[in-house]
Amino acid sequence: MRNVLERILNLLAFLLTANRAVSAEEIRHTVAGYDRENDQAFQRMFSRDKDMLRRLGIPLETTTTGSLEIEYGYKIDPDSYRLPETDLSDQERAALWFAAQVVRIGGQPTGADAILKLGGSQLESGLEPFAANLGSDVDVLADLYSASAEHRLVSFHYGESKRTVAPHGLGHRRGHWYLVGSTDRGTRVYRVDRISDLSSGEADGFVRDPDIDVGRELDTQPWEAGSEEPVTATIRFTPEIAWWAERRLGREPLERVERPDGSLDVSIEVTNRAAFIGWVLGFTDQAEVLGPPALRQAIIEHIAGAA
């Protein structure tokens, strides 16, 4: 994937500095990374790269070249690509500096060069407690992003299991990157830092489901943000906290039963047992997991281990 990104950046830099329309053949023999020996390989690579640039919102144009205007080439109008003057206020520059400090990739803070180019100055701040590490394996994120954009099925190990997933998008929640994808079992959410041995298939290997909303899937409760074998957990909340517990569910449970004494039984699907156990224990003795037996036993063992 790193070679693909380098080739696309080389292509972008060449088109921005050419100041004219250039033919595919000139690109082939000028831009590093393209196959100069195999016509079909070059055409496939160049076609994918053009599509990628356009999906990224870069105004790649096809136009005629030469005085006879019988050949076609490609160009990027710098005026259409260049950002307008930002004219940021001091408060806006300060907000950008704050964002650059708290968002990290690979544990490292974002460099200040970009902020300085916008007319700001380096600010002293103690923002470490707010920092969010976006993960060290940036290559995996890049590969998943590319697979999602090009509609490639991906295969990977998740824990001990091998998964094949249609990737619909990536998002960041609760300090972690997540992949939202679909399988023959429905829509699933995977933590990217638990993905290993990633590989992808051919382009256009699946049709994107327009009903899958990545943001909505990521806004599910933490016990749903996993891809373990789903189980239906039934919890009983005492009358004192039933109303509050129901509000914290965030969505309609699979089943809801109000008992005569005011307590509440709800059933929810769990695909992340560790997150579910942590959530339930937050209610202390005001919540009881009725089933399934294996999940109830896991909670008992967790409490015994912490005692």
DRENDO-1510 file (C-alpha; in Angstrom, 1 decimal, always signed):
<recs>
REC; n; res; u; v; w
REC; 1; MET; +0.0; +0.0; +0.0 .
REC; 2; ARG; +2.9; +2.3; +0.7 .
REC; 3; ASN; +4.0; +2.0; -2.9 .
REC; 4; VAL; +0.5; +2.9; -4.1 .
REC; 5; LEU; +0.4; +6.0; -2.0 .
REC; 6; GLU; +3.9; +7.1; -3.2 .
REC; 7; ARG; +2.9; +6.6; -6.8 .
REC; 8; ILE; -0.3; +8.6; -6.4 .
REC; 9; LEU; +1.6; +11.4; -4.7 .
REC; 10; ASN; +4.2; +11.4; -7.5 .
REC; 11; LEU; +1.4; +11.6; -10.1 .
REC; 12; LEU; -0.3; +14.5; -8.2 .
REC; 13; ALA; +3.0; +16.4; -8.0 .
REC; 14; PHE; +3.7; +15.9; -11.7 .
REC; 15; LEU; +0.3; +17.0; -12.8 .
REC; 16; LEU; +0.4; +20.1; -10.6 .
REC; 17; THR; +3.8; +21.2; -11.9 .
REC; 18; ALA; +3.3; +20.4; -15.6 .
REC; 19; ASN; +1.0; +23.4; -16.2 .
REC; 20; ARG; -0.4; +21.7; -19.3 .
REC; 21; ALA; -2.3; +18.5; -20.3 .
REC; 22; VAL; +0.0; +15.5; -20.4 .
REC; 23; SER; -0.6; +12.2; -22.2 .
REC; 24; ALA; -0.9; +8.9; -20.4 .
REC; 25; GLU; +2.2; +7.8; -22.3 .
REC; 26; GLU; +4.2; +10.7; -20.9 .
REC; 27; ILE; +3.0; +9.9; -17.4 .
REC; 28; ARG; +4.0; +6.3; -17.9 .
REC; 29; HIS; +7.6; +7.2; -18.7 .
REC; 30; THR; +7.9; +10.2; -16.3 .
REC; 31; VAL; +6.2; +9.3; -13.0 .
REC; 32; ALA; +8.0; +6.9; -10.8 .
REC; 33; GLY; +6.1; +3.7; -9.9 .
REC; 34; TYR; +4.4; +2.8; -13.2 .
REC; 35; ASP; +5.1; -0.3; -15.2 .
REC; 36; ARG; +6.9; +0.7; -18.3 .
REC; 37; GLU; +7.1; -2.7; -19.8 .
REC; 38; ASN; +3.6; -4.1; -19.7 .
REC; 39; ASP; +0.8; -2.1; -21.4 .
REC; 40; GLN; -2.1; -3.8; -19.7 .
REC; 41; ALA; -0.5; -3.5; -16.2 .
REC; 42; PHE; +0.1; +0.3; -16.7 .
REC; 43; GLN; -3.5; +0.8; -17.9 .
REC; 44; ARG; -4.9; -0.9; -14.9 .
REC; 45; MET; -2.7; +1.0; -12.5 .
REC; 46; PHE; -3.3; +4.3; -14.1 .
REC; 47; SER; -7.0; +3.8; -14.3 .
REC; 48; ARG; -7.2; +3.0; -10.5 .
REC; 49; ASP; -5.0; +6.0; -9.7 .
REC; 50; LYS; -7.2; +8.4; -11.7 .
REC; 51; ASP; -10.3; +7.1; -9.9 .
REC; 52; MET; -8.6; +7.5; -6.6 .
REC; 53; LEU; -7.7; +11.1; -7.2 .
REC; 54; ARG; -11.2; +11.9; -8.3 .
REC; 55; ARG; -12.7; +10.2; -5.3 .
REC; 56; LEU; -10.5; +12.3; -3.1 .
REC; 57; GLY; -12.0; +15.4; -4.7 .
REC; 58; ILE; -9.0; +16.4; -6.8 .
REC; 59; PRO; -10.2; +18.0; -10.0 .
REC; 60; LEU; -8.4; +15.8; -12.6 .
REC; 61; GLU; -9.5; +16.9; -16.1 .
REC; 62; THR; -9.3; +15.1; -19.4 .
REC; 63; THR; -8.7; +17.4; -22.3 .
REC; 64; THR; -7.1; +17.5; -25.8 .
REC; 65; THR; -3.3; +18.1; -26.2 .
REC; 66; GLY; -1.2; +19.6; -29.0 .
REC; 67; SER; -2.2; +22.0; -31.8 .
REC; 68; LEU; -4.1; +19.4; -33.7 .
REC; 69; GLU; -6.2; +18.5; -30.7 .
REC; 70; ILE; -6.5; +14.8; -31.7 .
REC; 71; GLU; -4.8; +13.4; -28.6 .
REC; 72; TYR; -6.1; +13.5; -25.1 .
REC; 73; GLY; -4.2; +14.2; -21.9 .
REC; 74; TYR; -4.7; +14.9; -18.2 .
REC; 75; LYS; -4.3; +18.0; -16.1 .
REC; 76; ILE; -5.1; +19.6; -12.8 .
REC; 77; ASP; -6.0; +23.2; -12.7 .
REC; 78; PRO; -4.0; +24.6; -9.7 .
REC; 79; ASP; -6.6; +27.3; -9.1 .
REC; 80; SER; -9.3; +24.7; -8.7 .
REC; 81; TYR; -7.1; +22.5; -6.4 .
REC; 82; ARG; -5.6; +25.3; -4.3 .
REC; 83; LEU; -7.2; +26.1; -1.0 .
REC; 84; PRO; -8.5; +29.7; -0.7 .
REC; 85; GLU; -6.9; +32.0; +1.8 .
REC; 86; THR; -8.0; +31.0; +5.2 .
REC; 87; ASP; -7.9; +34.4; +6.9 .
REC; 88; LEU; -8.2; +32.7; +10.3 .
REC; 89; SER; -8.7; +34.6; +13.5 .
REC; 90; ASP; -6.5; +34.2; +16.5 .
REC; 91; GLN; -9.1; +32.1; +18.2 .
REC; 92; GLU; -9.5; +29.8; +15.1 .
REC; 93; ARG; -5.7; +29.3; +14.9 .
REC; 94; ALA; -5.6; +28.4; +18.6 .
REC; 95; ALA; -8.4; +25.9; +18.0 .
REC; 96; LEU; -6.4; +24.3; +15.1 .
REC; 97; TRP; -3.3; +24.1; +17.3 .
REC; 98; PHE; -5.3; +22.4; +20.0 .
REC; 99; ALA; -6.6; +19.8; +17.5 .
REC; 100; ALA; -3.1; +19.2; +16.2 .
REC; 101; GLN; -1.9; +18.5; +19.7 .
REC; 102; VAL; -4.6; +16.2; +20.9 .
REC; 103; VAL; -4.9; +14.1; +17.8 .
REC; 104; ARG; -2.0; +11.7; +17.4 .
REC; 105; ILE; -0.9; +9.0; +14.9 .
REC; 106; GLY; +1.5; +6.4; +16.1 .
REC; 107; GLY; +1.7; +8.1; +19.5 .
REC; 108; GLN; +3.5; +11.1; +18.1 .
REC; 109; PRO; +2.0; +14.7; +18.1 .
REC; 110; THR; +1.3; +16.4; +14.8 .
REC; 111; GLY; +4.0; +18.7; +13.6 .
REC; 112; ALA; +3.6; +22.5; +13.9 .
REC; 113; ASP; +4.7; +23.3; +10.4 .
REC; 114; ALA; +1.2; +23.4; +8.9 .
REC; 115; ILE; -0.1; +25.6; +11.7 .
REC; 116; LEU; +2.8; +28.0; +11.3 .
REC; 117; LYS; +2.0; +28.3; +7.5 .
REC; 118; LEU; -1.5; +29.4; +8.4 .
REC; 119; GLY; -0.1; +32.4; +10.2 .
REC; 120; GLY; -0.1; +31.0; +13.7 .
REC; 121; SER; +2.7; +30.7; +16.2 .
REC; 122; GLN; +3.6; +27.8; +18.5 .
REC; 123; LEU; +1.5; +27.8; +21.6 .
REC; 124; GLU; +2.6; +26.4; +24.9 .
REC; 125; SER; +0.0; +24.1; +26.3 .
REC; 126; GLY; -0.4; +21.2; +28.7 .
REC; 127; LEU; -2.8; +19.2; +26.6 .
REC; 128; GLU; -1.4; +15.7; +27.3 .
REC; 129; PRO; -4.4; +14.5; +29.3 .
REC; 130; PHE; -6.7; +15.1; +26.3 .
REC; 131; ALA; -4.4; +13.3; +23.8 .
REC; 132; ALA; -5.9; +10.5; +21.8 .
REC; 133; ASN; -3.5; +8.0; +20.1 .
REC; 134; LEU; -4.9; +7.0; +16.7 .
REC; 135; GLY; -2.9; +3.8; +16.5 .
REC; 136; SER; +0.6; +2.9; +15.4 .
REC; 137; ASP; -0.2; +0.7; +12.4 .
REC; 138; VAL; -1.0; +3.4; +9.9 .
REC; 139; ASP; -0.4; +1.0; +7.0 .
REC; 140; VAL; -3.3; -1.1; +8.1 .
REC; 141; LEU; -5.6; +2.0; +8.2 .
REC; 142; ALA; -4.4; +3.0; +4.7 .
REC; 143; ASP; -5.0; -0.5; +3.3 .
REC; 144; LEU; -8.5; -0.6; +4.8 .
REC; 145; TYR; -9.3; +2.9; +3.5 .
REC; 146; SER; -8.1; +1.9; +0.0 .
REC; 147; ALA; -10.1; -1.4; +0.1 .
REC; 148; SER; -13.3; +0.5; +1.2 .
REC; 149; ALA; -12.8; +3.1; -1.6 .
REC; 150; GLU; -12.2; +0.5; -4.3 .
REC; 151; HIS; -14.9; -1.9; -3.0 .
REC; 152; ARG; -12.4; -4.7; -2.3 .
REC; 153; LEU; -13.3; -7.6; +0.1 .
REC; 154; VAL; -10.7; -7.9; +2.9 .
REC; 155; SER; -9.6; -11.0; +4.8 .
REC; 156; PHE; -7.9; -10.9; +8.2 .
REC; 157; HIS; -7.4; -12.6; +11.5 .
REC; 158; TYR; -9.5; -11.2; +14.3 .
REC; 159; GLY; -8.4; -12.9; +17.5 .
REC; 160; GLU; -8.2; -16.6; +16.6 .
REC; 161; SER; -10.7; -16.4; +13.7 .
REC; 162; LYS; -10.3; -15.7; +10.0 .
REC; 163; ARG; -12.8; -13.1; +8.7 .
REC; 164; THR; -13.8; -12.0; +5.2 .
REC; 165; VAL; -15.5; -8.7; +5.3 .
REC; 166; ALA; -16.9; -6.1; +2.8 .
REC; 167; PRO; -15.4; -2.9; +4.3 .
REC; 168; HIS; -17.8; +0.1; +4.3 .
REC; 169; GLY; -15.8; +2.6; +6.2 .
REC; 170; LEU; -13.6; +3.6; +9.1 .
REC; 171; GLY; -14.2; +5.7; +12.1 .
REC; 172; HIS; -12.7; +6.7; +15.4 .
REC; 173; ARG; -14.5; +6.3; +18.7 .
REC; 174; ARG; -13.5; +6.0; +22.3 .
REC; 175; GLY; -9.8; +6.2; +21.6 .
REC; 176; HIS; -9.7; +3.5; +18.9 .
REC; 177; TRP; -10.1; +3.1; +15.1 .
REC; 178; TYR; -13.0; +0.8; +14.0 .
REC; 179; LEU; -13.8; -0.8; +10.7 .
REC; 180; VAL; -17.5; -1.1; +9.8 .
REC; 181; GLY; -18.1; -4.0; +7.4 .
REC; 182; SER; -20.7; -6.5; +6.4 .
REC; 183; THR; -20.5; -10.3; +6.3 .
REC; 184; ASP; -23.0; -13.1; +5.7 .
REC; 185; ARG; -24.1; -12.6; +9.3 .
REC; 186; GLY; -24.9; -8.9; +8.9 .
REC; 187; THR; -23.1; -5.6; +9.8 .
REC; 188; ARG; -20.2; -5.9; +12.1 .
REC; 189; VAL; -17.7; -3.5; +13.8 .
REC; 190; TYR; -14.0; -4.4; +14.2 .
REC; 191; ARG; -11.3; -2.7; +16.3 .
REC; 192; VAL; -8.5; -2.0; +13.8 .
REC; 193; ASP; -5.7; -2.7; +16.4 .
REC; 194; ARG; -7.0; -6.3; +16.7 .
REC; 195; ILE; -6.8; -6.9; +13.0 .
REC; 196; SER; -3.8; -8.9; +11.7 .
REC; 197; ASP; -2.7; -10.7; +8.5 .
REC; 198; LEU; -4.7; -8.3; +6.4 .
REC; 199; SER; -5.2; -9.0; +2.6 .
REC; 200; SER; -7.6; -7.7; +0.0 .
REC; 201; GLY; -9.3; -9.0; -3.1 .
REC; 202; GLU; -10.0; -7.5; -6.5 .
REC; 203; ALA; -11.5; -4.1; -7.1 .
REC; 204; ASP; -15.4; -4.0; -7.2 .
REC; 205; GLY; -15.6; -7.2; -5.3 .
REC; 206; PHE; -18.8; -6.2; -3.5 .
REC; 207; VAL; -21.7; -3.7; -3.9 .
REC; 208; ARG; -21.9; -1.2; -1.1 .
REC; 209; ASP; -25.1; -1.3; +0.9 .
REC; 210; PRO; -26.7; +2.2; +0.9 .
REC; 211; ASP; -28.5; +1.3; +4.1 .
REC; 212; ILE; -25.3; +0.9; +6.1 .
REC; 213; ASP; -24.5; +4.2; +7.9 .
REC; 214; VAL; -20.9; +4.1; +9.3 .
REC; 215; GLY; -21.5; +6.9; +11.8 .
REC; 216; ARG; -24.7; +5.2; +13.1 .
REC; 217; GLU; -23.0; +1.9; +13.5 .
REC; 218; LEU; -20.1; +3.4; +15.4 .
REC; 219; ASP; -22.4; +5.2; +17.7 .
REC; 220; THR; -23.7; +1.9; +19.0 .
REC; 221; GLN; -23.0; +0.9; +22.6 .
REC; 222; PRO; -19.5; -0.5; +23.4 .
REC; 223; TRP; -20.8; -4.0; +23.9 .
REC; 224; GLU; -21.9; -3.9; +20.3 .
REC; 225; ALA; -18.5; -2.7; +19.0 .
REC; 226; GLY; -17.0; -6.1; +18.5 .
REC; 227; SER; -17.2; -9.1; +16.3 .
REC; 228; GLU; -17.4; -12.0; +18.8 .
REC; 229; GLU; -20.1; -14.6; +18.2 .
REC; 230; PRO; -23.3; -12.7; +19.2 .
REC; 231; VAL; -25.2; -13.7; +22.3 .
REC; 232; THR; -28.4; -12.4; +23.7 .
REC; 233; ALA; -27.9; -11.1; +27.3 .
REC; 234; THR; -30.8; -10.6; +29.6 .
REC; 235; ILE; -30.3; -8.1; +32.5 .
REC; 236; ARG; -32.6; -7.3; +35.4 .
REC; 237; PHE; -32.4; -3.8; +36.8 .
REC; 238; THR; -33.8; -2.9; +40.2 .
REC; 239; PRO; -36.8; -0.5; +40.4 .
REC; 240; GLU; -34.5; +2.3; +41.8 .
REC; 241; ILE; -32.4; +2.5; +38.6 .
REC; 242; ALA; -34.7; +1.0; +35.9 .
REC; 243; TRP; -35.5; +4.3; +34.3 .
REC; 244; TRP; -31.9; +5.4; +34.2 .
REC; 245; ALA; -30.6; +2.1; +33.0 .
REC; 246; GLU; -33.1; +2.1; +30.1 .
REC; 247; ARG; -31.9; +5.6; +29.1 .
REC; 248; ARG; -28.3; +4.4; +29.0 .
REC; 249; LEU; -29.1; +1.6; +26.6 .
REC; 250; GLY; -29.4; +4.2; +23.9 .
REC; 251; ARG; -31.7; +2.2; +21.7 .
REC; 252; GLU; -34.6; -0.2; +21.8 .
REC; 253; PRO; -33.6; -3.5; +23.4 .
REC; 254; LEU; -34.5; -6.8; +21.7 .
REC; 255; GLU; -37.0; -7.5; +24.5 .
REC; 256; ARG; -38.3; -5.3; +27.3 .
REC; 257; VAL; -40.4; -6.5; +30.3 .
REC; 258; GLU; -41.6; -4.3; +33.1 .
REC; 259; ARG; -42.1; -6.4; +36.2 .
REC; 260; PRO; -44.9; -5.8; +38.8 .
REC; 261; ASP; -42.4; -4.7; +41.5 .
REC; 262; GLY; -41.0; -2.0; +39.2 .
REC; 263; SER; -37.9; -3.8; +38.1 .
REC; 264; LEU; -37.0; -4.0; +34.4 .
REC; 265; ASP; -35.8; -7.0; +32.3 .
REC; 266; VAL; -34.1; -6.2; +29.0 .
REC; 267; SER; -32.5; -8.3; +26.4 .
REC; 268; ILE; -29.6; -7.0; +24.2 .
REC; 269; GLU; -27.2; -8.5; +21.7 .
REC; 270; VAL; -23.6; -8.6; +22.9 .
REC; 271; THR; -20.6; -9.0; +20.5 .
REC; 272; ASN; -18.0; -7.6; +22.9 .
REC; 273; ARG; -18.2; -9.5; +26.2 .
REC; 274; ALA; -15.4; -7.5; +28.0 .
REC; 275; ALA; -17.1; -4.2; +27.2 .
REC; 276; PHE; -20.5; -5.6; +28.4 .
REC; 277; ILE; -19.1; -6.9; +31.7 .
REC; 278; GLY; -17.5; -3.5; +32.4 .
REC; 279; TRP; -20.8; -1.7; +31.6 .
REC; 280; VAL; -22.9; -4.0; +33.8 .
REC; 281; LEU; -20.6; -3.8; +36.7 .
REC; 282; GLY; -21.0; +0.0; +36.6 .
REC; 283; PHE; -24.5; -0.6; +38.1 .
REC; 284; THR; -23.0; -2.5; +41.1 .
REC; 285; ASP; -25.6; -4.6; +42.8 .
REC; 286; GLN; -28.5; -2.8; +41.0 .
REC; 287; ALA; -28.2; -5.0; +37.9 .
REC; 288; GLU; -28.2; -8.8; +37.6 .
REC; 289; VAL; -27.4; -10.8; +34.4 .
REC; 290; LEU; -29.9; -13.5; +34.2 .
REC; 291; GLY; -28.4; -15.3; +31.1 .
REC; 292; PRO; -27.0; -16.8; +29.2 .
REC; 293; PRO; -25.2; -19.0; +31.8 .
REC; 294; ALA; -21.7; -18.6; +30.3 .
REC; 295; LEU; -21.9; -14.8; +30.4 .
REC; 296; ARG; -23.3; -14.8; +33.9 .
REC; 297; GLN; -20.5; -17.1; +35.0 .
REC; 298; ALA; -17.9; -14.8; +33.3 .
REC; 299; ILE; -19.2; -11.9; +35.4 .
REC; 300; ILE; -19.0; -13.9; +38.6 .
REC; 301; GLU; -15.4; -14.9; +37.8 .
REC; 302; HIS; -14.5; -11.3; +37.0 .
REC; 303; ILE; -15.8; -10.1; +40.4 .
REC; 304; ALA; -14.1; -13.0; +42.2 .
REC; 305; GLY; -10.8; -12.1; +40.5 .
REC; 306; ALA; -11.0; -8.5; +41.4 .
REC; 307; ALA; -11.8; -9.2; +45.1 .
</recs>
